[in-house]
Amino acid sequence: MTALRVDPIACRAHGLCAELLPEVVDLDEWGYPLLGPLPGHLIAEARRAAAACPALALRLTTPT
């Protein structure tokens, strides 16, 4: 199953991921993302959100 992951070291709390993918991403009180499960029908949107991340901290992963 494909999952959305955030690199907590690289993340700078811009919040763009939550704007682009509100179905999966909530923000904590400091603006850092809290990720929920990624439904299969949102994979394309998650890919776009990861590509738009200014800090390149968001990634899609697939199990090997």
C-alpha positions in Angstrom: 0.0 0.0 0.0 1.3 3.4 -0.9 1.8 5.8 2.0 2.6 9.5 2.5 5.5 10.2 4.8 7.0 13.4 6.1 10.7 13.9 6.9 10.4 15.8 10.2 13.9 17.2 10.0 13.4 18.7 6.5 9.9 20.0 7.2 9.7 23.7 7.7 5.9 23.9 8.5 4.9 25.8 5.4 1.5 24.1 5.5 1.1 23.8 1.8 0.6 20.0 2.1 -2.5 20.6 4.2 -3.9 23.1 1.7 -3.3 20.7 -1.2 -4.4 17.5 0.5 -6.7 18.4 3.4 -8.3 14.9 3.3 -5.1 13.4 4.5 -3.0 16.1 6.2 -3.9 18.1 9.4 -1.5 20.6 11.0 -0.5 20.5 14.6 -0.4 23.7 16.7 3.0 24.7 15.3 2.0 24.1 11.6 3.7 20.7 11.2 1.8 18.0 9.3 0.0 15.1 10.9 -0.6 12.5 8.3 -3.6 10.2 8.2 -4.2 7.2 6.0 -3.9 7.7 2.2 -6.8 6.3 0.3 -6.0 4.9 -3.1 -8.1 7.4 -5.0 -6.0 10.3 -3.6 -2.6 9.0 -4.7 -2.4 11.4 -7.7 -3.2 14.3 -5.4 -0.6 13.1 -2.9 2.0 12.9 -5.6 1.3 16.5 -6.6 1.4 17.7 -2.9 4.8 15.9 -2.5 6.1 17.6 -5.6 4.9 21.0 -4.4 6.5 20.8 -1.0 8.9 23.7 -0.7 11.2 21.8 1.6 10.9 18.5 -0.3 9.9 16.9 3.0 6.9 15.0 1.8 7.3 11.6 0.0 5.2 8.8 -1.3 6.5 5.4 -0.3 5.5 1.9 -1.4 6.4 -1.3 0.4 9.0 -3.6 -1.1 
